[in-house]
Amino acid sequence: MLWVIVPCLAIATFALGHLWRYRYDKFGWTSRSSELYEKRILAWASPLFHFGILGVLAGHLAGLLVPESWTSALGISEHAYHIVAVSLGTLAGLATITGLVLLVYRRRMTPSVLRVTSVVDKAVYPLLGAVILLGLVNTAGVGLLGLGGHPGGYNYRVSVAVWFRGVLTLHPNAALMVGAPWSFQVHVALSFLLFALWPYTRLVHVLAAPFGYAYRPY
């Protein structure tokens, strides 16, 4: 249920939800910019969060979609890959969580910004924060400090990554997730819950490329 059915349902909800939202709520396909209400905190929080999350996304794409055999064929040892991934991932995670804390603080403490925050967006902030925080625990705690009984770090590329690619090809092997550390399991479970809610929140703006900015009138 948890490692086969739920992920597939979440992916289906993610895809169909975006199609529904684009069809029936094009004017709502936005992050609902609040820059007019407050700029001082936003000037620091937004770059930290957005550049940090781009780094986190790049790390996930490399770690989950690129098989270990491919990097080995290029002459990159697992130890070298692990050091680079953990170092860059920790920096990106710290930037992301710092930016998110500042954004939530700004939204909560600025009355004008709070008034334009929807109920579902208020619910998604703690979920997003939990996903990012657990990802940082996995990267820095387990991968760097060896917490949870993994002194050399946990090689998720032979378990979680293989399982994830199986989900994308509709052939997930749930047994690969059974032996993963609890922090990885909770991180993955909450991530798919976030994917399921994604189309109905302000997060839809991630899939909106601002091509019009290049030729819009001054």
Disulfide bonds with the S-S distance in Angstrom:
none
